[in-house]
Amino acid sequence: MKKPEKGMNVPDDLLYTENHEWIHMIDDITGVCGLTDYSQHNLGEIVFVEFINNIVHTKIESRETVLIVESPKATADLFAPVSGVIITVNRDAEDSPELINNDPYGEGWLFKIEIRDRDELEELMGPDEYMELIIGDR
């Protein structure tokens, strides 16, 4: 199997947003979320991660800001891909932002959300649609 080009790793078991967030459902109501490989690659070295104050146990709407990431190139908001309650955040990524660059789909995950409505998942992109989006961005 050919190794994906840098910034083009799009795992098949995730859903994606147009803003380059991903979600992986670990059970019927809980999803793990993060920043895509494409996004972290375009941002460059992420040097700062800041979660919105008191975000854990907060009800949040889809496309609402959960955290801010900063690199020498840009500052970007990261949004919730679906509505629900933020149940935990990855403080390791906050303390060591390079985890996002090194392993955006593993140790660089950013938060877990208990989703409110599974139907919202249908509004997200599958891996093929997301790949089309990022290829079109190049």
QUIURNOR-V471365 format. One record per residue. SS is DSSP state (helix for helix, strand for strand, loop for the rest). Layout:
SS, SS
//
This chain:
loop, loop, loop, loop, loop, loop, loop, loop, loop, loop, loop, loop, loop, loop, strand, strand, loop, loop, loop, loop, strand, strand, strand, strand, strand, loop, loop, loop, loop, strand, strand, strand, strand, strand, strand, loop, helix, helix, helix, helix, helix, helix, helix, loop, loop, strand, strand, strand, strand, strand, strand, loop, loop, loop, loop, loop, loop, loop, strand, strand, loop, loop, loop, loop, strand, strand, strand, strand, strand, strand, strand, loop, loop, loop, strand, strand, strand, strand, strand, loop, loop, loop, loop, strand, strand, strand, strand, strand, strand, loop, helix, helix, helix, helix, helix, loop, loop, helix, helix, helix, helix, helix, loop, loop, loop, loop, loop, loop, loop, loop, strand, strand, strand, strand, strand, loop, loop, helix, helix, helix, helix, helix, helix, loop, strand, loop, helix, helix, helix, helix, helix, helix, helix, helix, helix, helix, helix, loop
//
